């Protein structure tokens, strides 16, 4: 299992943790059990891959990217509920600004 896939899978438990911390929102026990199984799988895949464990900078970047993705998903979900907007309306509202920022950040 590649490191990218591990970090993508780690977004779901990170979103749950952020929603719990920020909104005191706790998912159902079935969802928690499912995410717990995913976390165990992530731990087994990460511990058993010596190449992943040896690249500290890569781990830090991967964890930061996972955290930012989870923060974005949490923010987008809360804004969508707050504004009573569809996902397309929300995407249409922020894409122009995101494009400008991305254009400035990418050389």
PLY file of the C-alpha trace (Angstrom):
ply
format ascii 1.0
element vertex 107
property float x
property float y
property float z
element edge 106
property int vertex1
property int vertex2
end_header
0.00 0.00 0.00
1.44 3.35 -1.01
1.88 6.22 1.38
-0.46 8.42 -0.67
-3.28 5.89 -0.29
-2.65 5.65 3.45
-2.89 9.42 3.85
-6.05 9.59 1.72
-7.68 6.93 3.90
-6.59 8.84 7.02
-8.74 11.83 6.00
-11.98 10.18 7.22
-10.87 9.63 10.83
-9.31 13.09 10.83
-12.61 14.66 9.74
-14.42 12.79 12.51
-11.88 13.99 15.09
-12.13 17.61 13.87
-15.93 17.57 13.92
-15.82 16.22 17.45
-13.38 18.92 18.57
-14.96 21.83 16.69
-18.68 21.06 16.76
-19.04 18.38 19.46
-20.57 16.22 16.73
-20.21 12.48 17.32
-21.08 10.00 14.56
-23.06 6.84 15.15
-21.39 3.85 16.82
-21.42 1.94 13.51
-19.48 4.70 11.78
-17.01 4.88 14.66
-16.51 1.10 14.48
-15.92 1.29 10.72
-13.40 4.10 11.07
-11.67 2.21 13.87
-11.15 -0.73 11.50
-9.71 1.70 8.93
-7.35 3.18 11.55
-6.12 -0.29 12.49
-5.49 -1.00 8.80
-3.56 2.27 8.45
-1.44 1.40 11.49
-0.65 -2.09 10.19
0.21 -0.81 6.71
2.39 2.01 8.05
4.26 -0.04 10.65
4.99 -2.86 8.22
6.47 -0.54 5.55
10.07 0.30 6.51
10.41 2.79 3.64
7.58 4.93 4.99
8.95 4.95 8.53
12.39 6.09 7.34
11.16 9.26 5.60
10.32 11.68 8.41
9.88 14.70 6.12
7.49 12.74 3.91
5.47 11.71 6.96
5.26 15.32 8.15
4.14 16.56 4.74
1.60 13.73 4.44
0.15 14.41 7.89
-0.04 18.15 7.14
-1.81 17.47 3.82
-4.25 15.10 5.52
-5.00 17.68 8.21
-5.53 20.46 5.66
-7.81 18.25 3.55
-9.86 17.33 6.61
-10.07 20.98 7.70
-11.25 21.97 4.23
-13.89 19.23 4.15
-15.13 20.24 7.60
-15.23 23.92 6.63
-16.99 23.25 3.33
-19.61 21.10 5.02
-20.32 23.71 7.70
-20.52 26.53 5.12
-22.83 24.48 2.93
-25.20 23.98 5.87
-24.87 27.58 7.03
-25.63 29.03 3.58
-28.19 26.36 2.64
-26.26 25.95 -0.60
-25.83 22.97 -2.86
-22.34 21.60 -3.35
-22.27 23.09 -6.87
-23.22 26.54 -5.55
-20.47 26.39 -2.95
-17.93 25.23 -5.54
-18.98 28.05 -7.89
-18.59 30.64 -5.12
-15.04 29.82 -4.04
-13.38 28.46 -7.20
-12.37 31.86 -8.67
-10.60 32.90 -5.45
-9.00 29.47 -5.04
-7.70 29.69 -8.61
-6.05 33.03 -7.90
-4.40 31.74 -4.73
-3.22 28.58 -6.45
-1.81 30.63 -9.32
0.17 32.73 -6.83
1.49 29.75 -4.87
2.55 27.53 -7.75
5.69 28.75 -9.50
0 1
1 2
2 3
3 4
4 5
5 6
6 7
7 8
8 9
9 10
10 11
11 12
12 13
13 14
14 15
15 16
16 17
17 18
18 19
19 20
20 21
21 22
22 23
23 24
24 25
25 26
26 27
27 28
28 29
29 30
30 31
31 32
32 33
33 34
34 35
35 36
36 37
37 38
38 39
39 40
40 41
41 42
42 43
43 44
44 45
45 46
46 47
47 48
48 49
49 50
50 51
51 52
52 53
53 54
54 55
55 56
56 57
57 58
58 59
59 60
60 61
61 62
62 63
63 64
64 65
65 66
66 67
67 68
68 69
69 70
70 71
71 72
72 73
73 74
74 75
75 76
76 77
77 78
78 79
79 80
80 81
81 82
82 83
83 84
84 85
85 86
86 87
87 88
88 89
89 90
90 91
91 92
92 93
93 94
94 95
95 96
96 97
97 98
98 99
99 100
100 101
101 102
102 103
103 104
104 105
105 106
